[in-house]
Amino acid sequence: FYFILPETPHWLFSKGYKQEALNSLNFISQFNGYPELEKIQLISPTGHAVTNKQGQSFGILWSTLFFRRSLICLSFCWFTVSVCYYGLEFNASTLGNEYLVMILMGCFDFPFKMVLYVLAGKIGRQKSCQLYLSLGLICLILTAIPQTDYIPISGNFTMKTMLVASGRAFAGAVFALLYIYTSEILPTLVRSVGMSTCSTCARVGSLLAPLVILVNEISPSIIYVFIVVCLMISMGLLRNIPETLGRPLPNCLEDCFEMFGETAEELERLTKPEKGEESSN
């Protein structure tokens, strides 16, 4: 795909590569059967502009309250769904027939994700993620309840397997939706850095997942308790992230501030030139 797909014109233009952005637009135009764009001029949006120097993208993410809050909340959500998804997968051997359990888990993944994608387009990304996390939370709470005469789930292989497979499928569906949700929150200028940060937090969760085997030697319920706590925290953190359904993809900081209500003072501080640049101008 590297040799087939062109680079994003928005990204090229935000980096100052105007000619490369025009070439990319021409490639897209010709690929869709339209004539070459001969008379076209790329103009920077009016208002403030932030020059993205090397190494400044991560600094921009931490320079405002909105980006900082969104990045922390999203990163923990990525960590949670990764721990839940892979942790329950490693825990399959404790349920009984691990091959049957893995088959059931795989069968649950696809339909759960399809339903979530439909919900995300109807009720929004935030509510869809919270709904699926809450359903996964209920499944794992029921699984962790000790065996009793009134609640015989813990000793019932079929019921426990179905609940664990459902909880993993709920987490996997949210995992897929977070890719869309995160990219819709962050503008083009810092989207790659923000996505990389969130993905790194998710990999930390997947690295911790194999520890489930060691934890099970102490108590099989510890992993469920840990995941349940993480799910509850993630559901609360999602309330701090704005809804993106029906909103255009932010291309620059101005778009992001306008859509999500960031203050003009923050934008002015970000776009204020440095002393060296002021003197040179």
NUFIKE-550747 format. One record per residue: x, z negated, y of N, C-alpha, C in turn. Coordinates in steps of 0.05 Angstrom, whole numbers. Each point is the difference from the previous one (the first is absolute). Last residue first. Example, Ala and Ser with C-alpha at 12.3 -4.5 7.8 and 13.67 -1.06 7.14 Angstrom:
REM residues 2
+--------+--------+--------+--------+--------+--------+--------+--------+--------+
:   n_xx :   n_zz :   n_yy :  ca_xx :  ca_zz :  ca_yy :   c_xx :   c_zz :   c_yy :
+--------+--------+--------+--------+--------+--------+--------+--------+--------+
:    257 :   -142 :    -45 :     16 :     -1 :     24 :    -15 :    -14 :     22 :
:      6 :      1 :   -115 :    -18 :      0 :     24 :     18 :      0 :     24 :
+--------+--------+--------+--------+--------+--------+--------+--------+--------+
This chain:
REM residues 281
+--------+--------+--------+--------+--------+--------+--------+--------+--------+
:   n_xx :   n_zz :   n_yy :  ca_xx :  ca_zz :  ca_yy :   c_xx :   c_zz :   c_yy :
+--------+--------+--------+--------+--------+--------+--------+--------+--------+
:    226 :   -237 :    782 :    -21 :     17 :     11 :      1 :     -1 :     31 :
:     59 :    -54 :    -49 :      7 :     28 :     -4 :    -20 :     19 :     12 :
:    -16 :    -93 :      2 :     22 :      7 :     18 :      8 :     29 :     -3 :
:    -66 :    -36 :    -58 :    -10 :      1 :     27 :     21 :      9 :     20 :
:     23 :    -14 :    -91 :    -15 :     24 :      3 :    -11 :      3 :     29 :
:     46 :    -79 :    -24 :     19 :     23 :     -1 :    -15 :     26 :      4 :
:    -51 :    -79 :     -9 :     14 :      1 :     26 :     19 :     24 :      1 :
:    -85 :     12 :    -63 :     21 :    -20 :      2 :     16 :      4 :     27 :
:   -106 :     26 :    -11 :     27 :      9 :     -6 :     20 :    -22 :      3 :
:   -105 :    -10 :    -28 :     17 :     -3 :     23 :     29 :      8 :     -7 :
:    -78 :     -4 :    -60 :      8 :     26 :     11 :     18 :     -3 :     24 :
:    -35 :    -77 :    -47 :     13 :     17 :    -20 :     11 :     26 :     12 :
:    -51 :    -60 :     54 :     26 :    -12 :     -7 :     15 :     17 :    -20 :
:    -87 :     25 :     25 :     18 :      4 :     23 :     28 :    -12 :     -7 :
:    -69 :    -11 :    -63 :      8 :     28 :      1 :     20 :      4 :     23 :
:    -39 :    -84 :     -6 :     18 :      4 :    -23 :     10 :     29 :     -1 :
:    -64 :    -24 :     65 :     26 :    -12 :      6 :     20 :      4 :    -23 :
:    -92 :     27 :     -7 :     17 :     19 :     14 :     27 :    -11 :      7 :
:    -56 :    -34 :    -87 :      0 :     -2 :     29 :     19 :     20 :     12 :
:    -57 :     14 :    -93 :     24 :    -14 :      9 :      2 :      1 :     30 :
:    -71 :     36 :    -64 :     -4 :    -19 :     21 :     25 :    -16 :      8 :
:    -21 :     75 :    -66 :     -1 :    -27 :    -11 :      2 :    -22 :     22 :
:      0 :     96 :     18 :    -20 :     -3 :    -21 :     -3 :    -29 :     -8 :
:     65 :     25 :     66 :    -27 :      7 :     10 :    -21 :     -6 :    -21 :
:     91 :    -10 :    -21 :     -8 :    -21 :     19 :    -29 :      5 :      9 :
:     40 :     65 :    -55 :     -3 :    -25 :    -15 :    -11 :    -22 :     18 :
:     24 :     83 :     38 :    -24 :      3 :    -16 :     -6 :    -26 :    -15 :
:     79 :      4 :     50 :    -23 :      0 :     18 :    -26 :      2 :    -16 :
:     84 :      7 :    -44 :     -7 :    -27 :      6 :    -25 :     -2 :     18 :
:      6 :     86 :    -61 :     20 :    -13 :     17 :    -10 :    -28 :      6 :
:    -48 :     55 :    -60 :     24 :     16 :      1 :     22 :    -14 :     16 :
:    -94 :    -29 :    -61 :     16 :     -4 :     25 :     26 :     15 :     -1 :
:    -96 :     26 :    -48 :     27 :    -11 :     -7 :     17 :     -3 :     25 :
:   -108 :     -7 :      8 :     21 :     20 :     -5 :     26 :    -13 :     -7 :
:    -97 :    -44 :    -25 :     19 :      2 :     23 :     22 :     21 :     -6 :
:    -71 :    -30 :    -61 :    -11 :     16 :     21 :     17 :      2 :     24 :
:     23 :    -80 :    -61 :    -19 :     21 :     -8 :    -11 :     14 :     24 :
:     63 :    -77 :     -4 :      9 :     27 :      8 :    -19 :     22 :     -7 :
:      6 :   -116 :     23 :    -11 :     21 :    -17 :      9 :     27 :     11 :
:     60 :    -92 :     14 :    -24 :     15 :      9 :     -9 :     21 :    -20 :
:     50 :    -96 :    -19 :      7 :     28 :      2 :    -25 :     16 :      7 :
:      2 :    -95 :    -19 :     15 :      4 :     24 :      8 :     30 :      4 :
:    -46 :    -34 :    -78 :    -18 :     -3 :     23 :     14 :      5 :     26 :
:     46 :     -3 :    -84 :    -13 :     26 :      5 :    -19 :     -1 :     24 :
:     42 :    -79 :    -36 :     18 :     16 :     17 :    -13 :     27 :      8 :
:    -44 :    -58 :    -63 :      0 :    -11 :     27 :     16 :     17 :     20 :
:      1 :     23 :    -91 :    -27 :      5 :     11 :     -2 :    -11 :     28 :
:     79 :    -17 :    -47 :     -1 :     28 :      9 :    -28 :      6 :     11 :
:     15 :    -85 :    -38 :     15 :      3 :     26 :     -3 :     28 :     10 :
:    -37 :    -18 :    -84 :    -15 :    -13 :     21 :     14 :      2 :     27 :
:     44 :     34 :    -76 :    -23 :     16 :      7 :    -17 :    -12 :     22 :
:     74 :    -48 :    -35 :      9 :     23 :     16 :    -23 :     17 :      8 :
:    -18 :    -72 :    -57 :      7 :    -10 :     26 :      9 :     23 :     18 :
:    -18 :     21 :    -90 :    -25 :     -7 :     14 :      6 :    -10 :     29 :
:     72 :     17 :    -58 :    -12 :     25 :      9 :    -25 :     -6 :     16 :
:     43 :    -73 :    -41 :     17 :     11 :     21 :    -12 :     26 :     12 :
:    -42 :    -41 :    -74 :     -3 :    -17 :     24 :     16 :     12 :     23 :
:      8 :     40 :    -84 :    -26 :      5 :     11 :     -4 :    -16 :     26 :
:     79 :    -13 :    -49 :      0 :     26 :     12 :    -27 :      7 :     13 :
:      9 :    -81 :    -49 :     15 :     -1 :     25 :      0 :     27 :     14 :
:    -38 :    -23 :    -89 :    -18 :      1 :     23 :     15 :      1 :     27 :
:     40 :     -8 :    -90 :    -10 :     27 :      5 :    -17 :      2 :     25 :
:     84 :    -69 :    -18 :    -29 :      0 :     -2 :    -10 :     28 :      7 :
:     92 :    -19 :    -25 :     -9 :    -25 :     11 :    -30 :     -3 :     -2 :
:     41 :     79 :    -28 :     10 :    -20 :    -17 :     -8 :    -28 :      9 :
:    -19 :     79 :     51 :    -19 :     -5 :    -22 :     10 :    -21 :    -19 :
:     55 :     33 :     71 :    -19 :    -20 :      9 :    -20 :     -7 :    -22 :
:     65 :     68 :    -14 :     12 :    -27 :      0 :    -20 :    -21 :      8 :
:    -28 :     90 :      1 :      7 :     -7 :    -28 :     12 :    -28 :     -1 :
:    -19 :     39 :     84 :    -24 :    -10 :    -13 :      6 :     -9 :    -29 :
:     61 :     44 :     61 :      3 :    -29 :     -4 :    -25 :    -12 :    -13 :
:      7 :     94 :     27 :     11 :     -7 :    -27 :      3 :    -30 :     -4 :
:    -30 :     33 :     88 :    -19 :      1 :    -22 :     11 :     -6 :    -28 :
:     47 :      8 :     88 :     -7 :    -27 :     -9 :    -19 :      1 :    -25 :
:     28 :     80 :     43 :     23 :    -13 :    -12 :     -6 :    -28 :    -10 :
:    -66 :     49 :     46 :      4 :     11 :    -26 :     24 :    -11 :    -14 :
:    -18 :    -26 :     90 :    -20 :    -10 :    -19 :      3 :     11 :    -28 :
:     56 :     34 :     66 :      7 :    -29 :     -5 :    -20 :    -12 :    -19 :
:    -18 :     85 :     31 :     21 :      1 :    -21 :     10 :    -28 :     -6 :
:    -62 :     11 :     71 :    -13 :      5 :    -25 :     20 :      0 :    -23 :
:     33 :     -6 :     87 :    -13 :    -25 :     -8 :    -15 :      3 :    -26 :
:     38 :     77 :     36 :     21 :    -18 :     -9 :    -11 :    -27 :     -8 :
:    -58 :     64 :     39 :      7 :      7 :    -28 :     22 :    -18 :    -11 :
:    -25 :    -10 :     90 :    -21 :     -9 :    -17 :      6 :      6 :    -29 :
:     60 :     32 :     64 :      1 :    -29 :      0 :    -21 :    -11 :    -19 :
:      2 :     93 :     15 :     23 :     -8 :    -16 :      1 :    -31 :     -2 :
:    -65 :     39 :     56 :     -7 :      4 :    -28 :     23 :     -9 :    -18 :
:     15 :     -4 :     92 :    -20 :    -19 :     -8 :     -7 :      3 :    -29 :
:     58 :     63 :     38 :     14 :    -26 :     -2 :    -20 :    -21 :     -9 :
:    -34 :     86 :     16 :     18 :      1 :    -24 :     14 :    -27 :     -3 :
:    -56 :     12 :     76 :    -15 :     -1 :    -25 :     18 :     -1 :    -24 :
:     13 :      4 :    100 :     11 :    -22 :    -16 :    -13 :      0 :    -28 :
:    -21 :     69 :     66 :     27 :     -8 :      9 :     13 :    -21 :    -19 :
:    -92 :     32 :     -8 :     20 :     17 :    -12 :     28 :     -9 :      6 :
:    -75 :    -76 :      1 :      3 :     26 :     12 :     23 :     16 :    -12 :
:    -63 :    -77 :    -50 :     25 :      4 :     14 :      2 :     28 :     12 :
:    -77 :    -28 :    -51 :      4 :    -21 :     20 :     24 :      7 :     17 :
:    -26 :     53 :    -74 :    -19 :      4 :     21 :      3 :    -21 :     22 :
:     53 :     -2 :    -80 :      7 :     23 :     16 :    -19 :      5 :     23 :
:    -18 :    -71 :    -60 :     24 :     -5 :     15 :      8 :     24 :     17 :
:    -74 :      9 :    -59 :     -6 :    -19 :     21 :     25 :     -5 :     18 :
:      9 :     54 :    -78 :    -16 :     13 :     21 :     -4 :    -18 :     23 :
:     43 :    -36 :    -74 :     17 :     22 :     10 :    -15 :     14 :     23 :
:    -45 :    -67 :    -48 :     18 :    -10 :     21 :     19 :     21 :     10 :
:    -59 :     16 :    -74 :    -13 :      2 :     26 :     17 :    -10 :     23 :
:     29 :     -7 :    -91 :     -1 :     28 :      8 :    -12 :      3 :     28 :
:      2 :    -87 :    -37 :     28 :     10 :      3 :      0 :     29 :     10 :
:    -81 :    -38 :    -27 :      7 :     -9 :     27 :     29 :      9 :      6 :
:    -30 :     16 :    -86 :    -15 :     17 :     18 :      7 :     -8 :     29 :
:     38 :    -52 :    -69 :     11 :     27 :      1 :    -14 :     19 :     19 :
:    -35 :    -87 :    -16 :     25 :     -2 :     15 :     13 :     28 :      3 :
:    -76 :     -7 :    -54 :     -8 :     -5 :     28 :     25 :     -1 :     18 :
:     13 :      7 :    -93 :    -10 :     25 :     11 :     -9 :     -3 :     29 :
:     28 :    -77 :    -48 :     23 :     18 :      5 :     -9 :     26 :     12 :
:    -67 :    -61 :    -25 :     15 :    -11 :     22 :     24 :     18 :      7 :
:    -51 :     23 :    -76 :    -15 :      5 :     25 :     15 :    -10 :     24 :
:     35 :    -19 :    -85 :      2 :     29 :      5 :    -15 :      7 :     26 :
:     -8 :    -88 :    -30 :     27 :      5 :      9 :      4 :     29 :      7 :
:    -83 :    -24 :    -36 :      3 :    -12 :     26 :     29 :      5 :     11 :
:    -21 :     28 :    -88 :    -15 :     16 :     19 :      3 :    -11 :     29 :
:     38 :    -49 :    -72 :     14 :     26 :      4 :    -14 :     17 :     21 :
:    -41 :    -81 :    -26 :     25 :     -5 :     16 :     15 :     26 :      5 :
:    -77 :      4 :    -55 :     -7 :     -6 :     28 :     25 :     -4 :     17 :
:     13 :     15 :    -93 :    -13 :     23 :     13 :     -6 :     -5 :     30 :
:     35 :    -70 :    -56 :     20 :     21 :      5 :    -12 :     23 :     15 :
:    -25 :   -105 :      0 :    -13 :     25 :     -8 :     19 :     23 :      7 :
:     14 :    -94 :     23 :      4 :      5 :    -29 :    -12 :     25 :    -10 :
:     -6 :    -26 :     93 :     28 :     -2 :     -7 :      5 :      6 :    -30 :
:    -90 :     -4 :     37 :     15 :     25 :      6 :     29 :     -2 :    -10 :
:    -86 :    -60 :     -4 :     18 :      7 :    -22 :     17 :     25 :      5 :
:    -62 :    -79 :     49 :     15 :     24 :     10 :     20 :      8 :    -22 :
:    -57 :    -72 :    -18 :    -17 :     14 :     19 :     13 :     26 :     10 :
:     45 :    -60 :    -60 :    -24 :      9 :    -14 :    -18 :     16 :     19 :
:    105 :      2 :     20 :    -20 :    -21 :     -3 :    -24 :     12 :    -15 :
:    110 :     25 :     35 :    -21 :      4 :    -20 :    -19 :    -25 :     -1 :
:     54 :     25 :     92 :      5 :     -9 :    -27 :    -24 :      4 :    -18 :
:     23 :     62 :     86 :    -15 :    -25 :     -6 :      5 :     -7 :    -30 :
:     35 :     80 :     44 :     17 :    -24 :      0 :    -15 :    -25 :     -7 :
:    -43 :     86 :      8 :     19 :      1 :    -21 :     16 :    -25 :     -3 :
:    -61 :     11 :     72 :    -15 :     -4 :    -26 :     20 :      1 :    -23 :
:     36 :     18 :     83 :     -9 :    -28 :      0 :    -15 :     -5 :    -26 :
:     27 :     88 :     17 :     22 :    -17 :     -8 :     -7 :    -29 :      0 :
:    -66 :     63 :     28 :      8 :      6 :    -27 :     23 :    -19 :    -10 :
:    -28 :     -3 :     91 :    -20 :    -12 :    -18 :      8 :      4 :    -29 :
:     54 :     42 :     65 :      2 :    -30 :      1 :    -19 :    -13 :    -19 :
:     -7 :     93 :     13 :     23 :     -7 :    -16 :      5 :    -30 :     -1 :
:    -66 :     29 :     57 :     -8 :      5 :    -27 :     22 :     -6 :    -20 :
:     20 :     -4 :     92 :    -18 :    -23 :     -8 :    -10 :      4 :    -28 :
:     52 :     69 :     37 :     16 :    -24 :     -4 :    -17 :    -24 :     -9 :
:    -44 :     79 :     23 :     14 :      3 :    -25 :     18 :    -24 :     -6 :
:    -46 :      2 :     83 :    -19 :      0 :    -22 :     14 :      1 :    -27 :
:     51 :     10 :     79 :     -9 :    -28 :     -4 :    -19 :     -2 :    -23 :
:     29 :     86 :     24 :     22 :    -15 :    -11 :     -8 :    -29 :     -5 :
:    -63 :     55 :     43 :      4 :      9 :    -28 :     23 :    -16 :    -13 :
:    -18 :    -14 :     91 :    -21 :    -12 :    -17 :      4 :      8 :    -29 :
:     59 :     39 :     63 :      3 :    -29 :      0 :    -20 :    -13 :    -19 :
:     -4 :     95 :     16 :     23 :     -8 :    -16 :      2 :    -30 :     -3 :
:    -97 :     51 :     14 :     26 :     -5 :     14 :     21 :    -10 :    -19 :
:    -92 :     31 :    -19 :     -1 :    -26 :     13 :     26 :     -7 :     14 :
:    -12 :     88 :    -42 :    -27 :     -9 :      8 :      0 :    -25 :     17 :
:     78 :     42 :    -40 :    -11 :     20 :     18 :    -28 :     -8 :     10 :
:     45 :    -53 :    -64 :     17 :      0 :     24 :    -10 :     20 :     20 :
:    -41 :     -5 :    -85 :     -7 :    -23 :     16 :     16 :      0 :     27 :
:     21 :     65 :    -65 :    -26 :      5 :     11 :     -9 :    -22 :     18 :
:     80 :    -12 :    -45 :      3 :     21 :     19 :    -26 :      8 :     13 :
:      0 :    -63 :    -71 :     11 :    -11 :     25 :      4 :     21 :     21 :
:    -28 :     27 :    -86 :    -21 :    -15 :     13 :     10 :    -12 :     27 :
:     62 :     43 :    -55 :    -18 :     19 :     11 :    -23 :    -14 :     15 :
:     63 :    -53 :    -46 :     12 :     12 :     24 :    -20 :     20 :     12 :
:    -23 :    -40 :    -81 :      0 :    -20 :     21 :     11 :     11 :     26 :
:      1 :     54 :    -79 :    -27 :     -3 :     12 :     -1 :    -21 :     22 :
:     86 :     13 :    -45 :    -10 :     24 :     14 :    -28 :     -4 :     12 :
:     43 :    -72 :    -53 :     13 :      7 :     25 :    -14 :     23 :     16 :
:    -21 :    -37 :    -91 :    -14 :    -12 :     23 :     11 :     11 :     27 :
:     39 :     23 :    -86 :    -27 :     12 :      3 :    -15 :    -10 :     24 :
:     85 :    -37 :    -23 :      3 :     27 :     10 :    -27 :     14 :      4 :
:      1 :    -87 :    -37 :      9 :     -1 :     28 :      3 :     29 :     11 :
:    -20 :     -9 :    -91 :    -22 :     -8 :     16 :      7 :      0 :     30 :
:     69 :     15 :    -62 :    -19 :     23 :      0 :    -24 :     -6 :     18 :
:     62 :    -69 :    -15 :     11 :     20 :     18 :    -18 :     25 :      2 :
:    -24 :    -69 :    -62 :     -3 :     -9 :     28 :     10 :     20 :     20 :
:     13 :     16 :    -92 :    -28 :      3 :      7 :     -5 :     -8 :     29 :
:     86 :    -15 :    -34 :     -5 :     29 :      2 :    -29 :      6 :      8 :
:     30 :    -90 :    -16 :      9 :     11 :     26 :     -5 :     29 :      2 :
:    -49 :    -80 :    -54 :     10 :     26 :     -6 :      9 :     14 :     26 :
:    -12 :    -94 :     22 :     -5 :      8 :    -27 :     13 :     26 :     -7 :
:      9 :    -53 :     82 :    -29 :      1 :     -4 :     -7 :      7 :    -29 :
:     89 :     -6 :     41 :    -11 :    -27 :     -6 :    -30 :      1 :     -6 :
:     53 :     77 :     27 :      8 :     -8 :    -27 :    -12 :    -27 :     -7 :
:     -9 :     40 :     87 :    -18 :     11 :    -20 :      6 :    -10 :    -28 :
:     44 :    -14 :     89 :    -13 :    -23 :    -13 :    -18 :     10 :    -23 :
:     48 :     59 :     59 :     19 :    -14 :    -17 :    -13 :    -23 :    -16 :
:    -55 :     46 :     61 :     10 :     19 :    -21 :     20 :    -13 :    -18 :
:    -32 :    -47 :     75 :    -20 :      1 :    -22 :      8 :     19 :    -22 :
:     56 :     -3 :     75 :      0 :    -26 :    -13 :    -20 :     -1 :    -23 :
:      5 :     76 :     57 :     21 :      0 :    -20 :      1 :    -27 :    -15 :
:    -67 :     10 :     68 :     -1 :     23 :    -17 :     21 :     -2 :    -23 :
:     -2 :    -67 :     68 :    -24 :     -1 :    -17 :      0 :     23 :    -20 :
:     69 :     -3 :     65 :      3 :    -23 :    -19 :    -24 :      0 :    -19 :
:     -5 :     63 :     68 :     21 :      7 :    -18 :      4 :    -22 :    -21 :
:    -61 :    -14 :     70 :    -11 :     19 :    -19 :     22 :      9 :    -20 :
:     28 :    -59 :     70 :    -21 :    -12 :    -18 :    -10 :     19 :    -21 :
:     61 :     30 :     68 :     13 :    -18 :    -19 :    -20 :    -11 :    -20 :
:    -33 :     51 :     71 :     14 :     17 :    -19 :     14 :    -17 :    -22 :
:    -41 :    -46 :     70 :    -20 :     13 :    -17 :     13 :     18 :    -21 :
:     55 :    -38 :     66 :     -8 :    -20 :    -20 :    -22 :     11 :    -18 :
:     28 :     55 :     70 :     22 :     -4 :    -19 :     -7 :    -21 :    -21 :
:    -60 :     16 :     71 :      0 :     22 :    -19 :     22 :     -3 :    -21 :
:     -5 :    -63 :     71 :    -24 :     -1 :    -17 :      0 :     21 :    -21 :
:     70 :      0 :     64 :      2 :    -24 :    -17 :    -24 :     -1 :    -19 :
:      1 :     70 :     64 :     21 :      3 :    -20 :      2 :    -23 :    -19 :
:    -61 :     -4 :     73 :     -9 :     19 :    -20 :     21 :      3 :    -22 :
:     22 :    -54 :     75 :    -21 :    -12 :    -17 :     -9 :     18 :    -22 :
:     62 :     34 :     62 :     12 :    -22 :    -15 :    -20 :    -13 :    -19 :
:    -29 :     67 :     61 :     17 :     11 :    -22 :     11 :    -22 :    -17 :
:    -49 :    -29 :     75 :    -17 :     16 :    -18 :     16 :     11 :    -24 :
:     44 :    -47 :     71 :    -15 :    -18 :    -17 :    -16 :     16 :    -21 :
:     91 :     41 :     39 :    -26 :     -6 :     10 :    -15 :    -18 :    -20 :
:     90 :     31 :    -15 :      0 :     -5 :     28 :    -27 :     -8 :     12 :
:     31 :     29 :    -92 :      1 :    -29 :      5 :     -2 :     -7 :     30 :
:      1 :     91 :    -32 :    -20 :    -13 :    -17 :     -2 :    -30 :      6 :
:     67 :     53 :     42 :    -27 :      4 :     12 :    -21 :    -14 :    -16 :
:     88 :     -1 :    -34 :     -3 :    -18 :     24 :    -27 :      4 :     13 :
:     23 :     56 :    -71 :     -6 :    -26 :    -10 :     -3 :    -20 :     23 :
:     27 :     87 :     22 :    -27 :      0 :    -11 :     -8 :    -27 :     -9 :
:     87 :     29 :     37 :    -19 :    -14 :     17 :    -27 :     -3 :    -12 :
:     83 :     48 :    -33 :     -1 :    -29 :     -6 :    -20 :    -15 :     17 :
:     29 :     92 :     39 :      8 :     -8 :    -27 :     -1 :    -30 :     -3 :
:    -65 :     39 :     73 :     29 :      2 :     -6 :      5 :     -9 :    -28 :
:    -87 :     33 :     56 :      7 :    -13 :    -25 :     29 :      4 :     -6 :
:    -66 :     -2 :     91 :     21 :     15 :    -13 :     10 :    -16 :    -24 :
:    -97 :      1 :     54 :     21 :    -17 :    -11 :     20 :     18 :    -14 :
:    -78 :     10 :     83 :     12 :     12 :    -24 :     23 :    -19 :     -9 :
:    -97 :      5 :     69 :     26 :    -12 :     -8 :     10 :     14 :    -25 :
:    -66 :     58 :     56 :      2 :    -29 :     -1 :     27 :     -9 :     -9 :
:    -45 :     94 :    -31 :      3 :    -13 :     26 :      1 :    -30 :     -3 :
:     35 :     67 :    -78 :    -24 :    -11 :     11 :      5 :    -14 :     26 :
:     59 :     85 :    -31 :     -2 :    -29 :     -5 :    -25 :    -11 :     12 :
:     12 :    103 :    -33 :      1 :    -17 :     24 :     -3 :    -29 :     -8 :
:     21 :    105 :    -42 :     -4 :    -27 :     -7 :      5 :    -18 :     25 :
:    -30 :    108 :    -14 :     19 :    -18 :     13 :     -8 :    -29 :     -7 :
:    -17 :    113 :    -28 :     -8 :    -28 :     -3 :     22 :    -18 :     11 :
:    -19 :    105 :    -26 :     -1 :    -13 :     26 :    -11 :    -28 :     -3 :
:     14 :     48 :    -80 :     20 :     11 :     18 :      1 :    -15 :     26 :
:    -32 :    -14 :   -105 :     -5 :    -11 :     26 :     22 :      8 :     19 :
:    -37 :     55 :    -89 :     21 :    -18 :     10 :     -7 :     -9 :     28 :
:    -82 :     25 :    -65 :     25 :     13 :     11 :     19 :    -20 :     11 :
:    -64 :    -27 :    -84 :     -3 :      6 :     29 :     26 :     13 :     11 :
:    -19 :    -36 :    -92 :    -10 :     27 :      5 :     -5 :      7 :     29 :
:     39 :    -81 :    -44 :    -29 :      0 :     -1 :    -12 :     26 :      8 :
:     94 :    -12 :      0 :     -8 :     -8 :    -27 :    -30 :      1 :     -2 :
:     40 :     14 :     84 :      2 :     23 :    -17 :     -9 :     -6 :    -29 :
:      1 :    -72 :     63 :    -19 :     21 :      9 :      1 :     24 :    -19 :
:     63 :    -69 :    -13 :    -27 :     -9 :     -8 :    -21 :     21 :      7 :
:     88 :     15 :     28 :     -1 :      1 :    -29 :    -28 :     -7 :    -10 :
:     18 :     -9 :     92 :     -2 :     28 :     -8 :     -2 :      3 :    -30 :
:     16 :    -86 :     34 :    -28 :      9 :      6 :     -4 :     29 :     -7 :
:     87 :    -35 :     -9 :    -18 :    -12 :    -19 :    -29 :      8 :      4 :
:     64 :     27 :     63 :      4 :     14 :    -25 :    -18 :    -11 :    -22 :
:      1 :    -44 :     83 :    -13 :     26 :      2 :      3 :     16 :    -26 :
:     45 :    -82 :      5 :    -29 :     -5 :     -1 :    -15 :     26 :      2 :
:     93 :      3 :     11 :     -7 :     -5 :    -28 :    -30 :     -5 :     -3 :
:     32 :      8 :     87 :      2 :     26 :    -13 :     -7 :     -3 :    -30 :
:      5 :    -79 :     53 :    -23 :     17 :      7 :      0 :     27 :    -15 :
:     40 :   -100 :    -10 :      7 :     26 :    -12 :    -23 :     19 :      6 :
:      3 :    -96 :     23 :     12 :     18 :     20 :      8 :     27 :    -11 :
:    -49 :    -78 :    -41 :     29 :     -3 :      0 :     15 :     18 :     19 :
:    -95 :      4 :    -12 :      6 :    -27 :     10 :     30 :     -6 :      0 :
:    -30 :     83 :    -36 :     -4 :     -1 :     29 :      6 :    -27 :     12 :
:      2 :     11 :    -94 :     22 :     15 :     12 :     -2 :     -1 :     31 :
:    -70 :    -39 :    -50 :     25 :    -16 :     -2 :     23 :     15 :     13 :
:    -83 :     44 :     -4 :     -2 :    -24 :     17 :     26 :    -16 :      0 :
:    -10 :     75 :    -59 :      6 :      7 :     28 :     -1 :    -23 :     19 :
:     28 :     -5 :   -105 :    -23 :     -4 :     17 :      6 :      7 :     29 :
:     50 :     50 :    -82 :      0 :    -26 :     12 :    -24 :     -2 :     19 :
:     -9 :     65 :    -84 :     16 :     -2 :     25 :     -1 :    -29 :     10 :
:     -6 :     38 :   -106 :    -15 :    -13 :     22 :     17 :     -1 :     25 :
:     39 :     38 :    -78 :    -25 :     13 :      5 :    -14 :    -11 :     24 :
:     83 :    -32 :    -39 :      5 :     27 :      9 :    -26 :     15 :      6 :
:     -1 :    -90 :    -33 :     17 :      0 :     23 :      4 :     27 :     12 :
:    -47 :    -18 :    -82 :    -16 :      0 :     24 :     17 :      0 :     25 :
+--------+--------+--------+--------+--------+--------+--------+--------+--------+
